[in-house]
Amino acid sequence: MRFDGFNKVWESKQIGEIAEVVGGGTPKTEIVDYWDGEIKWFTPSEIGKTKYVFDSDRHITEKGLKNSSAKLLPKDALLLSSRATVGEISIALTECSTNQGFQSLITKSNVDNDFIYYLISTIKNEFLRRSSGSTFLEINKNEIKRMPINIPELSEQKKISNLFSAIDNKIEMLEKKCEYYQDFKKYLMQRIFSSSDDKLRFDFKDTWDKVLLKDVAFIPKKTKLTNVEGLKLLTVKLHTKGIEINDRIKPKLTKRGRPYYIRRSGELLIGRQNFHNGGMGIVPKSLDGEYALMPSLHLMHLRIKLM
């Protein structure tokens, strides 16, 4: 797929030819004078979640920078993680430094910085393939410098990076809009379900009844299975929205012998243990005609009564 007017063959390069590769370091943590300064100091866990990064969780001082292998990186440096979480990348919006879990890229003038960011983002698996280590994976500086990439002429690089930047901007705008509506929904739910604001009661003025959960729902009969071959596992977790379907088919009961039960469309599932606790979801109609399962020890199953 090419833009109109571009037909030159992309040139094969090594990363070391189009960028300077710079490692990082950590000042001695026991020396107070090395920390809490003005220089931003990133770790791999802070990289890759967003295209741009501005501030870091921790900062170091000029003295800490000079007395460690950390380097001061310029604005627009590509912060590339090279240890543990190999291949994550973000663009620095200001001067900064990193710990030793990075081999950052300072691109040369004959390439487009954003294009290299998007290109590197697509070859994470190649970074992982070239990594080694028993405790955690790591890719060294020379391996990164030797890594081959294909790049077009500069004008086409800019055309491509402008396209993806525009898409990223649209995604960011939609995410902010979605976040706004999520917050607005929470606000309305808190106001409506507290039944304390008559202005949010529409045309209904009757007092809300206080009932027990057992008055409006019941726990359905559990149909225990002796063979779960070919059936999917359903779970609900607090950090997810609704039902999770585990597509890995369960060939048999668990080693500990925990039973599984048939769950049917329309049941409200409420998590009550560990990371399931507080999660909720309704078995969707799309599961009509097929059984879905979940371990009994993790969940409470309720079917809403028809009123």
N, C-alpha and C positions, 0 to 999 in steps of 0.2 A: 504494500500500500504506500503510494507516494503522492505528494502534492504535485499539482500541475506545474510544469516548467522545470522540474528537477529530475534528471535522468542519469547523472553521473554515478558511477559505482562507488559505494561506500568504501573508505580506505581502512585497511587493517592497521591498528596501532596497539601498542602496549600502554597500560595505564600510566606507567612511568614516563612515557613520552608526552603525555598531555597534562600531567599534573605532578606537583611535588608531593611526595608521601611523607607525612610527619607523624611521629609517634607521640605519646604522652607520658605522664608520670605523676607520682603522688608524693608531695612533701611529707616529711616525717610528722606523723599525727601527734606525737607527744610534745612537739615544739609549738607552743602557743603562738609565737610570732609569725608562724607560717600560714595561719588560718584566719578566716573572717575578715579578709581584705576586700579589695574592689575588683579583683580578677575572677571572672566566672570560671568555674571548674566543673566540667560535665563528666558523668559516669554513663556507661552503656544503657542503664535502665531508663535514662532520660531521653534516649534517642529513638527515632523511628515512628513515634506516635503521631507526629505532625511534620509537615514539610520544613517548617522553620522553627528554630528555638532561639529564645532571647535570654532568659535567665536560668541559672542552675540552682540546684538545692544548696550547694556549698560553694564558698568562695575562698580564694587564697590570696596571699599578699605578694608584693614584689619580691620580698625576701624569700618567700616560699617558692616562687617561680625560679629564682636564680639558684637556689640550693636543692633543686630536684631536676629530673629529666623532663618535667613538664615544659611545654613550649607555648609561647603566645601566638595564637592563630589569628589571622586577619578576619575582618567581616567577610561573609560569603564563603568561608571555608566549609568544605563538605565533611562533616563529622561522621566518620565511618567506623563502626564498632568492629573490632577484630578479635575479641575474646569473649567466650561464653555465648553471648547473643551476636554471633558473627553476621555481618552484612547489613545491619540496620544503619540507616543514614538520615541525616537532617542537615539543613543549611543554617549556619550561625548568622544571626542578624547583627552581631556585634563582635568585637574582639573577645577572645575567650581562650581557655586552655582545657585540656582533658586529662583523664588518668591514663594509665598504661594499657587500658582496654581498647585503645583506638589506634588506627593508622589513617589519619585525616588527609584529605586531598585539597591542595591549593592549586586550582586549575590555572593553566597558562593562558595567555591573551588570545591565542588562536582557536580557542574552543569556547562554547557557550556554557556557562556554569550550570544553568538550570537543565540544559540538555544532558549534561553528565550526571546530574542528580537523578533524572528519570531513567537514564540508561543503567546506572548502577543499581537502581531499585529493582530492575527486572532480572538481574543476574545473581541474586542472593544464593541460589542453589550452587552456583559455580564457586562462590566463596566458601561455602560449606564443604564442597567436594575437595577443595584444596587445603582445608584445615586439618589439623591433627591435634592429638592430646588425649591423655587418659583421664585426668580429673575434669577438664573442660576443653572444648574445642578452641583452637586459636590459629589464626593465619598470620604469618610473619610479613614484615615489610617487603622483603625481596619478592615473595610470592605474589603480593599485590601488584608490585611494579611490573612484573612479567606477565600479568594477566592480559590476554588479548581482547580487544573490543573493536567493533566496526563503527566508524563515524562518517557522516556525510560532510559536505562543505559547510562552512560557517553559516551561510544564509539559510540553508535547509535546517541546520541545528536550531536556529532561532525560530523558524517557522514551526517546528515540531514542539519546542519547549513552550512557545506561546499558546499552542493548542491545549497542551496538558495543564498549563497554568490557568487558563480560562476555565477548564473543567474543574480544577481544584477550587477556584474561587466560587464557582456555582455550588459545588458540594458544601463548602464552608457556609455559604449563605443559607442553603437548605437545612443544614444541621442546626444552625442558630434558630431558624424558623421552627424546626421540629422541637428544639429545646424549649422555645417560648411556649408552644402549645402544650407540651408536657407539663410545664410549670402551671399554665393556666388551668389545665385539667385537674391537677392536684389541688389547686386553690378552690375550684368549684366543688370538687368532691368533699373537701374539708368543710366548706360552708354548708352545702346541701345536706350531707349526712349528719351534721351536728344539729340540724333542724332548728338552728337558733336565729336564723335570719329570714323573716317573713318575705323579704323582697326576692329571695331566691326560691320561694315555694311555689312559684307559678300561680295557678288559680286554686291551689289546695290549701285549706286552712285547718283541716282536722289535726288534732294532736296525734303525734306518732305513738304507736303502741310499743311498749318494751316487752320483748319476748325472749325466750331461751332458744338457742340454736336448734335444740331437739324439737321445738314446736314447728319449725319451718323446713327441717331436713331430717333425713334418717340415714343411718349407715346401711348400705345395701348388703345383702347376703354375699359372703365370700365364696366363690367357686374355685376351690383349690385345684391346681393342675399337677398331674404327675409327669407330664411330658410337655415341654415348652418348645419343642423343635419347630423351627420355621416361624416363630412368633417374635414380634418386636417388643422392646422394653420401653415403657414410658416413664419419665421422671419429671418432677417439678423442682426448680431450684430458686432460691431467693434472688439471685442476680440475673435471672432470665425472666422474660415476660411470657407467662403461660407455660404450656406443655412443651417438653423436649422429647423428641422421638429419637431413640437410639437405633440407628439402622443396622447395627451389628446384631445379627440373629443369635438368639440364645439357644444353643444346641441341647442343653440339659440343665438341670437344677444346679445351683451353686454348690461348691465343695462343702460348705458348712450346712447344707441342707435347708437353707431358708426357702420357704414356699413362695410361689408366685400365684397371683390371682387374676382371673379374667376381669378386665375393666371395659365398660361399655360407653358408647357415645352419650353425652349429656351429663356425665358424672363430674361433680366438682371435686378436684383433688387438692388436698391441703397438706403441705409438707410439715413434719413435726419433729425432725431429728437432724442434727448435724447441719451440713450446708443446704439441706432441703428445708430447714425450719423457716416457716413464714412464706414459702413459695406457694403459689396457687395457679390453677389452670383448669379449664373445662375440656374434657375429652371431645375433640371436634367431630362433626358429623361425617367428615371425610373418612373416619374409621368405621363407619357403619358397615356391617357385613364381615369385618375382620376383627380378631381379638387383639387386644393390646395388654401388656403385662406390667406389673411393677412389684418390687419387693414389699411385703407387708410391714416390715419393721421400720420402714422409712416414712410411710405415708398414711394419712387418714382419708378414707374415701366417703364422700357424701353425695347423695343424689337429692337434688332439691325437690321438695314435695310440690305437686301441682295444687295450686290454691283454688 
